[in-house]
Amino acid sequence: MRKFISTIIIIIGVILLFIPHINNLIIQHNINNTRNVLKEITSEEIIKNKNTEGIYDYDSIRDIEINTVLWEIKDFDNKNIIGQIAIPDLGIDIPILKGTTNSNLLIGATTMVEGQEMGEGNYPLAGHLMKNKSLLFGSLMDIEIGALVKISDKNMIYEYKIYDTVVVPDEALNMLDNSKAEKRGRPIISLMTCYYSSKTGKRFFALGELVDTYTYP
């Protein structure tokens, strides 16, 4: 009996050890699938997706755990795709999804305010901080002043340059306001992720100002 129990404990330990790796594989697989969808989607379809109503229920957001990944990933809808964000210095190249939901956050960066427009006012995006820095916003806290951030709706490309990074309490919703852009004197982008962990009660923001706009190739 003791041998049986010891075997079960070992098996459970091995499973727990591999859960983070399984999470990463699932997330990477779905990001890749969504990138393929993004390659095929037209700017007209993106406009249609953008005009749907987004969901912004911050209280329902959960940390990445195996049950969250398996349960929420199935709820992802391609109709939430409204663009793409790339930060070359960090190797970030992921879809932008309308609405901050658990399923959207498992795929890419999510809009945080209804009605936000690329290249106008304050354009806030949220993303999960990952231990694997090659996934989602895993490397965002490594961003440096002067780094370029490009977002696109497959009609135009909007290029921002990072001018500041800040750590704020998680209830600092003023970081999403257009007043931030007004104070800067030009449109900005606000990239948000957890400050090391959601349990710290703090959020990391990388702020960039619009420096160029040009037609999508």
Backbone as a chain_set.jsonl record, in Angstrom:
{"seq": "MRKFISTIIIIIGVILLFIPHINNLIIQHNINNTRNVLKEITSEEIIKNKNTEGIYDYDSIRDIEINTVLWEIKDFDNKNIIGQIAIPDLGIDIPILKGTTNSNLLIGATTMVEGQEMGEGNYPLAGHLMKNKSLLFGSLMDIEIGALVKISDKNMIYEYKIYDTVVVPDEALNMLDNSKAEKRGRPIISLMTCYYSSKTGKRFFALGELVDTYTYP", "coords": {"N": [[0.831, -1.203, 0.0], [1.94, 1.249, 0.839], [3.851, 1.523, -1.107], [2.276, 1.861, -3.352], [0.997, 4.296, -2.749], [3.248, 5.952, -2.672], [4.018, 5.806, -5.335], [1.834, 7.06, -6.581], [2.101, 9.639, -5.51], [4.519, 10.383, -6.663], [3.792, 10.383, -9.374], [1.862, 12.418, -9.382], [3.51, 14.528, -8.655], [5.201, 14.68, -10.894], [3.345, 15.389, -12.862], [2.529, 17.925, -11.906], [4.939, 19.234, -12.191], [5.193, 19.419, -14.933], [3.049, 20.954, -15.724], [3.299, 23.87, -16.083], [4.806, 23.856, -18.466], [3.044, 22.58, -20.198], [0.985, 24.476, -20.236], [2.338, 26.585, -21.555], [2.816, 25.402, -24.064], [0.206, 25.06, -25.043], [-0.685, 27.729, -25.153], [1.209, 28.842, -26.957], [0.618, 27.342, -29.239], [-1.993, 28.232, -29.814], [-1.582, 30.961, -30.201], [-0.039, 30.849, -32.524], [-1.925, 29.744, -34.287], [-3.761, 31.832, -34.354], [-2.216, 33.851, -35.454], [-2.026, 32.878, -38.037], [-4.654, 33.139, -38.832], [-4.786, 35.891, -38.73], [-3.148, 36.579, -40.852], [-4.756, 36.027, -43.001], [-7.057, 37.497, -42.642], [-9.026, 40.321, -43.633], [-8.791, 43.935, -43.973], [-11.302, 44.98, -44.003], [-12.803, 43.054, -42.647], [-11.635, 43.326, -40.149], [-12.485, 45.897, -39.448], [-15.212, 45.39, -39.184], [-15.119, 43.592, -37.019], [-14.109, 45.308, -35.084], [-16.21, 46.983, -34.647], [-17.962, 45.561, -33.133], [-19.33, 44.867, -29.843], [-17.215, 45.077, -27.069], [-15.997, 43.106, -24.255], [-15.375, 43.993, -20.969], [-14.53, 42.991, -18.247], [-12.902, 43.23, -15.655], [-12.73, 42.13, -13.114], [-13.139, 39.453, -13.425], [-10.875, 38.341, -14.465], [-8.322, 35.93, -14.475], [-5.297, 34.4, -13.189], [-2.822, 32.688, -15.194], [-3.388, 29.397, -15.274], [-3.551, 25.813, -15.416], [-6.238, 24.905, -15.439], [-7.567, 27.242, -16.085], [-6.509, 27.815, -18.598], [-7.297, 25.539, -20.152], [-10.067, 25.678, -19.899], [-10.842, 28.294, -20.671], [-9.699, 28.793, -23.184], [-11.192, 27.635, -25.135], [-13.26, 29.353, -25.515], [-12.437, 31.361, -27.117], [-12.886, 33.666, -29.775], [-12.5, 34.226, -33.168], [-13.539, 36.537, -34.178], [-12.891, 38.522, -32.509], [-10.48, 39.553, -33.212], [-8.656, 42.404, -33.967], [-6.372, 43.524, -34.881], [-2.765, 43.88, -34.812], [0.202, 43.735, -32.826], [3.575, 44.683, -32.622], [6.755, 44.509, -31.175], [9.768, 44.946, -31.967], [12.316, 44.952, -30.607], [11.866, 43.337, -28.416], [10.969, 40.992, -29.429], [8.282, 40.601, -29.565], [5.296, 39.798, -31.132], [2.222, 39.714, -31.678], [-1.382, 39.083, -31.844], [-3.917, 41.672, -31.635], [-6.702, 41.896, -29.602], [-10.19, 42.58, -29.268], [-11.516, 43.653, -26.265], [-11.106, 42.814, -22.843], [-10.73, 39.807, -21.744], [-10.523, 36.53, -20.219], [-10.107, 34.524, -22.178], [-9.28, 36.018, -24.434], [-6.911, 37.144, -23.453], [-5.271, 34.97, -23.374], [-4.41, 34.701, -25.892], [-3.364, 37.054, -27.032], [-2.668, 40.607, -27.009], [-4.921, 42.805, -25.362], [-7.59, 45.137, -25.891], [-8.568, 47.822, -23.657], [-10.49, 49.671, -23.179], [-13.696, 50.628, -24.192], [-14.283, 51.69, -27.484], [-11.769, 52.747, -28.046], [-9.273, 54.003, -30.29], [-6.844, 53.24, -32.741], [-3.934, 55.202, -33.0], [-5.116, 57.452, -31.975], [-5.763, 59.587, -29.194], [-5.407, 57.973, -26.053], [-4.206, 54.748, -26.266], [-4.726, 51.982, -24.746], [-3.38, 48.758, -23.956], [-3.594, 45.448, -22.709], [-1.728, 42.674, -21.394], [-0.734, 39.32, -20.61], [1.798, 38.689, -18.206], [4.454, 36.496, -18.602], [6.425, 33.721, -17.462], [7.921, 32.5, -19.364], [9.537, 34.343, -21.547], [9.151, 34.599, -24.247], [6.521, 34.496, -24.828], [3.376, 36.13, -25.19], [3.086, 39.045, -23.186], [5.449, 38.548, -21.9], [8.062, 39.564, -21.933], [7.776, 42.258, -21.552], [8.49, 43.94, -19.389], [11.143, 44.291, -19.8], [11.472, 46.276, -21.581], [12.925, 49.162, -23.113], [13.526, 52.713, -22.837], [12.822, 54.531, -25.734], [12.405, 52.38, -27.381], [10.694, 50.969, -30.195], [7.253, 50.605, -30.949], [4.892, 48.953, -32.833], [1.654, 49.054, -34.123], [-1.133, 47.716, -35.915], [-4.0, 47.825, -38.065], [-4.265, 46.542, -40.388], [-4.835, 48.336, -42.285], [-3.642, 50.782, -41.745], [-0.394, 51.513, -40.323], [0.729, 52.193, -37.126], [3.181, 53.85, -35.46], [4.896, 53.914, -32.459], [6.988, 55.458, -29.963], [8.646, 54.46, -27.073], [8.525, 56.351, -24.136], [8.436, 56.37, -21.398], [8.292, 54.372, -18.383], [6.248, 52.998, -15.861], [5.235, 52.004, -12.542], [2.261, 51.182, -11.031], [-0.533, 51.206, -8.668], [-2.951, 48.526, -8.887], [-5.516, 49.541, -9.103], [-5.365, 51.911, -10.411], [-6.952, 53.306, -12.57], [-6.859, 55.615, -13.982], [-4.767, 55.555, -15.673], [-5.681, 54.734, -18.064], [-6.989, 56.764, -19.239], [-7.797, 59.324, -21.682], [-6.722, 61.704, -21.0], [-4.081, 61.382, -20.409], [-2.834, 61.322, -22.882], [-3.472, 63.858, -23.756], [-2.049, 65.404, -21.948], [0.517, 64.709, -22.705], [0.541, 65.759, -25.21], [0.211, 64.571, -27.626], [-0.965, 61.616, -29.421], [-0.878, 58.54, -27.56], [0.383, 55.265, -26.571], [-0.432, 52.777, -24.215], [0.95, 50.236, -22.592], [0.206, 47.481, -20.685], [0.979, 45.245, -18.017], [1.084, 42.674, -15.463], [2.891, 43.48, -12.485], [5.396, 41.649, -11.989], [3.74, 39.736, -10.587], [0.222, 39.089, -10.317], [-0.529, 39.166, -7.75], [0.898, 41.08, -6.414], [-0.465, 43.397, -6.451], [0.119, 45.485, -8.093], [0.726, 47.213, -11.204], [2.525, 47.204, -14.254], [3.377, 49.673, -16.563], [4.198, 50.541, -19.876], [4.834, 53.364, -21.672], [4.211, 54.986, -24.725], [4.753, 57.402, -27.337], [3.071, 58.58, -30.267], [4.832, 58.497, -33.253], [4.924, 58.118, -35.949], [2.924, 57.407, -38.849], [1.75, 55.243, -41.316], [0.803, 53.733, -44.473], [-0.476, 50.413, -44.534], [1.353, 47.748, -45.92]], "CA": [[0.0, 0.0, 0.0], [2.823, 2.397, 0.9], [4.487, 1.636, -2.42], [1.256, 2.409, -4.256], [0.833, 5.709, -2.416], [4.472, 6.629, -3.101], [3.958, 5.902, -6.8], [0.84, 8.09, -6.892], [2.695, 10.93, -5.171], [5.522, 10.671, -7.697], [3.068, 10.707, -10.608], [1.274, 13.756, -9.199], [4.622, 15.475, -8.693], [5.641, 14.826, -12.285], [2.3, 16.151, -13.554], [2.627, 19.322, -11.466], [6.173, 19.769, -12.747], [5.044, 19.668, -16.363], [1.889, 21.809, -16.003], [3.682, 25.138, -16.726], [5.237, 23.579, -19.842], [1.819, 22.301, -20.956], [0.352, 25.786, -20.434], [3.078, 27.316, -22.59], [2.593, 24.759, -25.361], [-1.16, 25.375, -25.481], [-0.736, 29.15, -25.498], [1.979, 29.048, -28.176], [-0.152, 26.743, -30.331], [-3.127, 29.08, -30.154], [-1.052, 32.196, -30.779], [0.34, 30.536, -33.902], [-3.157, 29.603, -35.061], [-4.366, 33.152, -34.529], [-1.371, 34.557, -36.419], [-2.421, 32.407, -39.366], [-5.939, 33.793, -39.117], [-4.485, 37.306, -38.949], [-2.58, 36.714, -42.19], [-5.823, 35.907, -43.992], [-8.158, 38.418, -42.385], [-8.94, 41.561, -44.395], [-9.012, 45.155, -43.2], [-12.766, 45.142, -43.887], [-13.242, 42.172, -41.561], [-11.172, 43.917, -38.903], [-13.408, 47.0, -39.153], [-16.442, 44.765, -38.707], [-14.84, 43.082, -35.676], [-13.906, 46.448, -34.188], [-17.511, 47.612, -34.374], [-18.745, 44.749, -32.194], [-19.177, 45.318, -28.462], [-16.203, 44.346, -26.319], [-16.271, 42.766, -22.855], [-14.319, 44.514, -20.104], [-14.871, 42.56, -16.893], [-11.584, 43.033, -15.06], [-12.827, 41.312, -11.899], [-13.207, 38.026, -13.774], [-9.596, 37.908, -15.018], [-7.614, 34.983, -13.623], [-3.927, 34.078, -13.558], [-2.707, 31.541, -16.097], [-3.277, 28.086, -14.646], [-3.962, 24.788, -16.377], [-7.692, 24.867, -15.562], [-7.978, 28.458, -16.8], [-6.12, 27.667, -20.004], [-8.13, 24.528, -20.804], [-11.473, 26.069, -19.874], [-11.101, 29.57, -21.338], [-9.197, 28.863, -24.544], [-12.247, 27.196, -26.052], [-14.208, 30.444, -25.707], [-11.882, 32.391, -27.994], [-13.616, 33.886, -31.024], [-11.685, 34.961, -34.137], [-14.169, 37.82, -34.456], [-12.324, 39.524, -31.599], [-9.213, 40.033, -33.767], [-8.784, 43.735, -34.572], [-5.081, 44.053, -35.297], [-1.511, 43.212, -34.479], [1.209, 44.563, -32.174], [4.941, 44.168, -32.735], [7.824, 45.256, -30.505], [10.936, 44.218, -32.492], [13.396, 44.794, -29.627], [11.507, 42.302, -27.448], [10.495, 39.792, -30.119], [6.83, 40.484, -29.396], [4.523, 39.907, -32.371], [1.0, 38.997, -31.311], [-2.619, 39.737, -32.252], [-4.661, 42.551, -30.736], [-8.081, 41.428, -29.5], [-11.111, 43.536, -28.657], [-12.089, 43.216, -24.996], [-10.212, 42.151, -21.894], [-11.331, 38.59, -21.201], [-9.542, 35.468, -20.011], [-9.798, 33.841, -23.438], [-8.495, 36.921, -25.275], [-5.582, 37.328, -22.869], [-4.481, 33.767, -23.643], [-4.058, 34.726, -27.31], [-2.583, 38.231, -27.403], [-2.874, 41.832, -26.24], [-6.342, 43.129, -25.413], [-8.004, 46.52, -25.645], [-8.997, 47.98, -22.278], [-11.555, 50.676, -23.099], [-14.599, 50.61, -25.346], [-14.194, 52.829, -28.387], [-10.414, 53.255, -28.285], [-8.902, 53.983, -31.701], [-5.413, 53.296, -33.011], [-3.442, 56.5, -33.461], [-5.878, 58.551, -31.385], [-5.85, 59.633, -27.738], [-4.642, 56.958, -25.328], [-4.572, 53.412, -26.75], [-4.194, 51.029, -23.77], [-3.443, 47.328, -24.236], [-3.185, 44.592, -21.597], [-1.194, 41.372, -21.777], [-0.245, 38.502, -19.499], [3.226, 38.504, -17.964], [4.752, 35.075, -18.613], [7.794, 33.355, -17.119], [8.537, 32.305, -20.673], [9.509, 35.69, -22.108], [8.817, 34.577, -25.671], [5.066, 34.415, -24.948], [2.521, 37.246, -24.799], [3.859, 40.197, -22.72], [6.446, 38.013, -20.981], [9.288, 40.362, -21.913], [7.439, 43.688, -21.587], [9.196, 44.72, -18.378], [12.511, 44.505, -20.265], [11.456, 47.313, -22.605], [13.768, 50.313, -22.809], [13.114, 53.995, -23.394], [13.236, 54.661, -27.132], [11.976, 51.21, -28.16], [9.572, 51.211, -31.097], [6.089, 49.728, -30.87], [4.063, 49.113, -34.022], [0.352, 48.393, -34.137], [-1.748, 47.852, -37.233], [-5.33, 47.274, -38.319], [-4.143, 46.083, -41.781], [-5.116, 49.474, -43.151], [-2.545, 51.68, -41.43], [0.541, 51.12, -39.274], [0.963, 53.289, -36.19], [4.468, 53.604, -34.813], [5.077, 54.667, -31.216], [8.298, 55.337, -29.319], [8.495, 54.428, -25.619], [9.135, 57.5, -23.458], [8.418, 56.222, -19.941], [7.708, 53.165, -17.78], [5.817, 53.305, -14.49], [4.564, 50.962, -11.777], [1.145, 51.833, -10.346], [-1.481, 50.269, -8.049], [-3.823, 47.932, -9.908], [-6.766, 50.285, -9.238], [-5.071, 53.204, -11.047], [-7.613, 53.295, -13.875], [-6.567, 56.863, -14.685], [-3.755, 55.256, -16.685], [-6.38, 54.422, -19.313], [-7.697, 57.963, -19.682], [-7.238, 60.12, -22.772], [-6.031, 62.866, -20.428], [-2.659, 61.077, -20.473], [-2.389, 61.756, -24.212], [-3.61, 65.316, -23.793], [-0.926, 65.947, -21.193], [1.713, 64.477, -23.512], [0.439, 66.628, -26.366], [0.084, 63.764, -28.837], [-1.503, 60.291, -29.112], [0.049, 57.629, -26.886], [-0.014, 53.878, -26.338], [-0.149, 52.38, -22.835], [1.042, 48.775, -22.557], [0.113, 47.099, -19.28], [1.055, 43.85, -17.579], [1.255, 42.56, -14.018], [4.225, 43.759, -11.985], [5.906, 40.347, -11.536], [2.624, 38.833, -10.29], [-1.032, 39.789, -10.02], [-0.677, 39.213, -6.292], [1.593, 42.243, -5.869], [-1.392, 44.53, -6.423], [0.687, 46.559, -8.89], [0.758, 47.002, -12.641], [3.619, 47.844, -14.99], [2.968, 50.323, -17.809], [5.165, 51.134, -20.793], [4.11, 54.426, -22.365], [4.873, 55.428, -25.944], [4.076, 58.47, -28.071], [2.971, 58.351, -31.711], [5.893, 59.199, -33.992], [4.768, 57.955, -37.403], [1.761, 56.67, -39.347], [1.886, 55.003, -42.739], [-0.12, 52.747, -45.022], [-0.116, 49.007, -44.421], [1.79, 47.286, -47.25]], "C": [[0.872, 1.262, 0.0], [3.509, 2.627, -0.448], [3.535, 2.262, -3.427], [1.094, 3.908, -4.024], [2.049, 6.509, -2.874], [4.489, 6.829, -4.607], [2.998, 6.999, -7.234], [1.406, 9.475, -6.633], [3.72, 11.345, -6.219], [4.847, 11.095, -8.997], [2.476, 12.107, -10.53], [2.366, 14.822, -9.272], [5.104, 15.739, -10.1], [4.631, 15.658, -13.078], [2.388, 17.634, -13.199], [3.858, 19.995, -12.056], [6.006, 20.18, -14.204], [3.883, 20.605, -16.711], [2.284, 23.149, -16.625], [4.105, 24.937, -18.183], [4.031, 23.312, -20.734], [1.078, 23.6, -21.247], [1.007, 26.54, -21.58], [2.848, 26.734, -23.973], [1.208, 25.09, -25.915], [-1.26, 26.818, -25.944], [0.004, 29.419, -26.794], [1.234, 28.502, -29.392], [-1.289, 27.665, -30.773], [-2.706, 30.437, -30.693], [-0.69, 31.97, -32.24], [-0.881, 30.401, -34.797], [-3.78, 30.959, -35.362], [-3.537, 34.005, -35.482], [-1.726, 34.155, -37.84], [-3.742, 33.027, -39.792], [-5.691, 35.26, -39.473], [-3.901, 37.545, -40.342], [-3.67, 36.757, -43.256], [-6.921, 36.955, -43.832], [-7.955, 39.72, -43.159], [-9.179, 42.76, -43.487], [-10.514, 45.408, -43.019], [-13.32, 44.27, -42.764], [-12.829, 42.724, -40.2], [-12.067, 45.075, -38.491], [-14.714, 46.458, -38.583], [-16.258, 44.244, -37.284], [-14.736, 44.219, -34.665], [-15.23, 47.085, -33.781], [-18.421, 46.754, -33.51], [-18.483, 45.249, -30.776], [-18.162, 44.449, -27.735], [-16.641, 44.081, -24.886], [-15.082, 43.222, -22.013], [-14.686, 44.227, -18.646], [-13.579, 42.208, -16.166], [-11.616, 42.119, -13.835], [-12.814, 39.812, -12.198], [-11.872, 37.475, -14.282], [-8.851, 37.047, -14.01], [-6.173, 34.789, -14.106], [-3.917, 32.854, -14.477], [-2.423, 30.28, -15.288], [-3.861, 27.068, -15.606], [-5.48, 24.745, -16.544], [-8.217, 26.087, -16.308], [-7.694, 28.313, -18.291], [-7.056, 26.705, -20.731], [-9.583, 24.974, -20.912], [-11.752, 27.288, -20.74], [-10.705, 29.58, -22.806], [-10.277, 28.481, -25.561], [-13.248, 28.304, -26.36], [-13.683, 31.529, -26.634], [-12.63, 32.432, -29.314], [-12.744, 34.719, -31.953], [-12.254, 36.34, -34.456], [-13.689, 38.911, -33.507], [-11.013, 40.106, -32.121], [-9.418, 41.39, -34.436], [-7.425, 44.308, -34.989], [-3.91, 43.231, -34.808], [-0.586, 44.212, -33.804], [2.561, 43.88, -32.297], [5.886, 45.104, -32.0], [9.12, 44.534, -30.873], [12.025, 43.967, -31.457], [13.143, 43.658, -28.642], [11.062, 40.999, -28.102], [9.006, 39.565, -29.948], [6.148, 40.717, -30.742], [3.26, 39.073, -32.186], [-0.24, 39.757, -31.781], [-3.124, 40.722, -31.193], [-6.115, 42.101, -30.776], [-8.953, 42.487, -28.837], [-11.718, 42.944, -27.399], [-11.094, 42.483, -24.128], [-10.951, 40.999, -21.227], [-10.227, 37.555, -21.005], [-9.14, 34.809, -21.324], [-8.967, 34.724, -24.36], [-7.063, 37.07, -24.771], [-4.684, 36.109, -23.068], [-3.969, 33.73, -25.081], [-3.132, 35.891, -27.653], [-2.786, 39.391, -26.462], [-4.32, 42.28, -26.423], [-6.601, 44.616, -25.187], [-8.614, 46.612, -24.254], [-10.147, 48.955, -22.097], [-12.411, 50.579, -24.356], [-14.389, 51.875, -26.169], [-12.795, 53.361, -28.625], [-10.03, 53.051, -29.74], [-7.388, 54.06, -31.855], [-5.03, 54.676, -33.519], [-4.18, 57.687, -32.901], [-5.868, 58.447, -29.864], [-4.898, 58.661, -27.06], [-5.12, 55.591, -25.79], [-3.97, 52.374, -25.803], [-4.404, 49.572, -24.196], [-2.926, 46.551, -23.031], [-2.656, 43.275, -22.131], [-0.671, 40.632, -20.56], [1.278, 38.538, -19.422], [3.483, 37.01, -17.84], [6.191, 34.843, -18.162], [8.598, 33.067, -18.379], [8.432, 33.631, -21.43], [9.182, 35.736, -23.593], [7.307, 34.562, -25.902], [4.381, 35.684, -24.443], [3.362, 38.455, -24.384], [4.945, 39.761, -21.73], [7.698, 38.864, -20.862], [9.027, 41.86, -21.783], [8.239, 44.503, -20.578], [10.674, 44.92, -18.715], [12.602, 45.666, -21.26], [12.273, 48.521, -22.159], [13.198, 51.578, -23.44], [13.675, 54.11, -24.813], [12.847, 53.486, -27.995], [10.764, 51.56, -29.01], [8.492, 50.15, -30.926], [5.221, 50.004, -32.093], [2.748, 48.362, -33.846], [-0.305, 48.648, -35.489], [-3.129, 47.222, -37.261], [-5.436, 46.769, -39.758], [-4.63, 47.129, -42.777], [-3.987, 50.49, -43.012], [-1.626, 51.036, -40.389], [0.836, 52.353, -38.43], [2.208, 52.956, -35.384], [4.639, 54.532, -33.607], [6.492, 54.455, -30.695], [8.106, 55.44, -27.799], [9.245, 55.607, -24.983], [9.15, 57.364, -21.94], [7.888, 54.839, -19.558], [7.384, 53.507, -16.333], [5.2, 52.06, -13.864], [3.507, 51.652, -10.926], [0.295, 50.782, -9.629], [-2.447, 49.742, -9.089], [-5.155, 48.657, -10.066], [-6.56, 51.641, -9.914], [-5.63, 53.252, -12.467], [-7.397, 54.586, -14.655], [-5.505, 56.667, -15.754], [-4.372, 54.973, -18.048], [-7.027, 55.644, -19.939], [-6.999, 58.644, -20.858], [-6.495, 61.342, -22.261], [-4.519, 62.649, -20.442], [-2.073, 61.532, -21.812], [-2.448, 63.278, -24.327], [-2.453, 65.981, -23.073], [0.379, 65.815, -21.977], [1.726, 65.374, -24.743], [0.389, 65.893, -27.686], [-0.474, 62.394, -28.451], [-0.444, 59.392, -28.464], [-0.501, 56.206, -26.892], [0.414, 53.519, -24.918], [-0.2, 50.854, -22.759], [1.143, 48.319, -21.11], [0.282, 45.601, -19.074], [1.202, 43.841, -16.069], [2.701, 42.867, -13.64], [4.727, 42.519, -11.262], [4.783, 39.341, -11.274], [1.371, 39.658, -10.02], [-1.208, 39.987, -8.526], [0.055, 40.392, -5.656], [0.666, 43.447, -5.744], [-0.884, 45.723, -7.217], [0.691, 46.183, -10.366], [1.902, 47.803, -13.254], [3.058, 48.427, -16.28], [4.18, 50.802, -18.575], [4.401, 52.119, -21.664], [4.899, 54.894, -23.582], [4.071, 56.511, -26.644], [4.117, 58.178, -29.568], [4.024, 59.172, -32.444], [5.742, 59.068, -35.504], [3.513, 57.136, -37.708], [1.935, 56.484, -40.841], [1.0, 53.839, -43.172], [0.419, 51.326, -44.86], [0.248, 48.473, -45.81], [0.837, 46.297, -47.892]], "O": [[0.599, 2.217, -0.727], [3.719, 3.764, -0.872], [3.934, 3.087, -4.249], [1.058, 4.693, -4.971], [1.907, 7.613, -3.401], [4.913, 7.873, -5.104], [3.3, 7.776, -8.139], [1.217, 10.387, -7.439], [3.783, 12.509, -6.614], [5.277, 12.05, -9.644], [2.569, 12.887, -11.478], [2.176, 15.881, -9.871], [5.384, 16.881, -10.465], [5.011, 16.523, -13.867], [2.331, 18.495, -14.078], [3.828, 21.181, -12.383], [6.597, 21.16, -14.656], [3.744, 21.009, -17.865], [1.669, 23.55, -17.613], [3.791, 25.766, -19.037], [3.988, 23.756, -21.881], [0.598, 23.811, -22.36], [0.329, 27.067, -22.462], [2.7, 27.474, -24.946], [1.056, 25.364, -27.105], [-1.842, 27.106, -26.99], [-0.501, 30.143, -27.652], [1.224, 29.129, -30.451], [-1.515, 27.851, -31.969], [-3.389, 31.007, -31.544], [-0.997, 32.8, -33.096], [-0.882, 30.881, -35.93], [-4.261, 31.208, -36.467], [-4.093, 34.799, -36.24], [-1.728, 34.99, -38.745], [-3.93, 33.393, -40.953], [-6.304, 35.8, -40.394], [-4.134, 38.594, -40.943], [-3.532, 37.431, -44.277], [-7.632, 37.262, -44.789], [-6.821, 40.17, -43.32], [-9.7, 42.624, -42.38], [-10.941, 45.975, -42.014], [-14.202, 44.697, -42.018], [-13.568, 42.609, -39.222], [-12.378, 45.225, -37.31], [-15.254, 47.001, -37.618], [-17.132, 44.427, -36.437], [-15.212, 44.107, -33.535], [-15.347, 47.655, -32.696], [-19.534, 47.167, -33.185], [-17.518, 45.976, -30.541], [-18.244, 43.222, -27.782], [-17.538, 44.743, -24.366], [-13.934, 42.884, -22.303], [-15.101, 45.124, -17.912], [-13.207, 41.039, -16.071], [-10.645, 41.417, -13.554], [-12.513, 39.001, -11.322], [-11.749, 36.271, -14.505], [-8.76, 37.393, -12.832], [-5.87, 34.988, -15.282], [-4.881, 32.089, -14.526], [-1.354, 30.128, -14.698], [-4.598, 27.436, -16.522], [-5.971, 24.569, -17.659], [-9.182, 25.994, -17.066], [-8.53, 28.644, -19.132], [-7.555, 27.024, -21.81], [-10.254, 24.681, -21.901], [-12.753, 27.337, -21.455], [-11.31, 30.3, -23.599], [-10.269, 28.95, -26.699], [-13.995, 28.221, -27.335], [-14.381, 32.503, -26.914], [-12.964, 31.401, -29.896], [-12.294, 35.801, -31.575], [-11.537, 37.212, -34.946], [-14.033, 40.082, -33.673], [-10.485, 41.053, -31.537], [-10.235, 41.527, -35.346], [-7.346, 45.464, -35.406], [-4.041, 42.062, -34.444], [-0.578, 45.392, -34.154], [2.686, 42.67, -32.104], [5.836, 46.322, -32.17], [9.531, 43.61, -30.172], [12.604, 42.881, -31.428], [14.084, 43.082, -28.095], [10.805, 40.013, -27.412], [8.518, 38.455, -30.162], [6.401, 41.721, -31.408], [3.234, 37.882, -32.497], [-0.157, 40.947, -32.083], [-2.795, 40.61, -30.012], [-6.693, 41.942, -31.851], [-8.499, 43.206, -27.947], [-12.349, 41.888, -27.434], [-10.333, 41.64, -24.604], [-11.699, 41.195, -20.27], [-9.134, 37.686, -21.556], [-7.956, 34.561, -21.555], [-8.041, 34.233, -25.006], [-6.12, 37.117, -25.56], [-3.464, 36.213, -22.941], [-3.196, 32.847, -25.45], [-2.22, 35.742, -28.466], [-3.044, 39.205, -25.272], [-4.881, 42.152, -27.511], [-5.919, 45.265, -24.394], [-9.117, 45.622, -23.724], [-10.716, 49.063, -21.01], [-11.885, 50.461, -25.462], [-14.325, 52.981, -25.631], [-12.638, 54.346, -29.347], [-10.409, 52.054, -30.355], [-6.727, 54.85, -31.18], [-5.717, 55.249, -34.364], [-3.912, 58.821, -33.297], [-5.954, 57.351, -29.31], [-3.735, 58.54, -27.443], [-6.314, 55.299, -25.718], [-2.842, 51.927, -26.012], [-5.455, 49.205, -24.721], [-1.942, 46.945, -22.406], [-3.078, 42.81, -23.189], [-0.218, 41.248, -19.595], [1.964, 38.432, -20.439], [2.814, 36.327, -17.065], [7.073, 35.656, -18.438], [9.793, 33.35, -18.451], [7.354, 33.994, -21.9], [8.957, 36.816, -24.14], [6.858, 34.61, -27.047], [4.755, 36.238, -23.41], [4.255, 38.863, -25.127], [5.313, 40.517, -20.831], [8.332, 38.888, -19.807], [9.959, 42.655, -21.893], [8.63, 45.634, -20.869], [11.382, 45.634, -18.004], [13.692, 45.998, -21.728], [12.307, 48.858, -20.976], [12.483, 51.523, -24.441], [14.847, 53.823, -25.057], [12.941, 53.566, -29.219], [9.912, 52.348, -28.6], [8.779, 48.962, -30.778], [4.859, 51.15, -32.358], [2.731, 47.19, -33.47], [-0.059, 49.672, -36.126], [-3.396, 46.229, -36.584], [-6.533, 46.59, -40.287], [-4.814, 46.841, -43.959], [-3.449, 50.992, -43.999], [-2.034, 50.127, -39.665], [1.153, 53.42, -38.956], [2.282, 51.924, -34.717], [4.541, 55.755, -33.718], [7.116, 53.423, -30.944], [7.485, 56.381, -27.304], [10.426, 55.831, -25.25], [9.804, 58.153, -21.259], [7.136, 54.218, -20.31], [8.141, 54.209, -15.662], [4.706, 51.177, -14.565], [3.809, 52.59, -10.188], [0.389, 49.595, -9.943], [-2.739, 50.427, -10.07], [-5.862, 48.429, -11.047], [-7.494, 52.44, -9.981], [-4.878, 53.24, -13.441], [-7.71, 54.656, -15.843], [-5.351, 57.506, -16.642], [-3.677, 54.97, -19.064], [-7.554, 55.57, -21.049], [-5.781, 58.555, -21.014], [-5.723, 61.954, -23.0], [-3.755, 63.614, -20.483], [-0.961, 62.058, -21.868], [-1.57, 63.899, -24.926], [-1.933, 67.0, -23.527], [1.238, 66.694, -21.923], [2.79, 65.712, -25.26], [0.508, 66.504, -28.748], [-0.461, 62.039, -27.272], [0.741, 59.482, -28.788], [-1.676, 55.973, -27.175], [1.493, 53.909, -24.471], [-1.273, 50.258, -22.853], [2.056, 48.721, -20.389], [-0.211, 44.794, -19.861], [1.422, 44.887, -15.459], [3.625, 42.55, -14.39], [4.507, 42.36, -10.062], [4.881, 38.193, -11.708], [1.456, 40.793, -9.549], [-1.948, 40.869, -8.09], [-0.148, 40.675, -4.475], [0.967, 44.4, -5.025], [-1.377, 46.838, -7.054], [0.663, 45.008, -10.729], [2.203, 48.92, -12.832], [2.341, 47.742, -17.01], [5.089, 51.401, -18.0], [3.428, 51.747, -22.321], [6.097, 55.166, -23.492], [2.843, 56.535, -26.555], [5.08, 57.599, -30.072], [4.102, 60.389, -32.279], [6.36, 59.82, -36.259], [3.102, 56.285, -36.919], [2.23, 57.438, -41.56], [0.515, 53.065, -42.347], [1.613, 51.075, -45.027], [-0.476, 48.722, -46.774], [1.086, 45.833, -49.005]]}, "num_chains": 1, "name": "protein.A"}
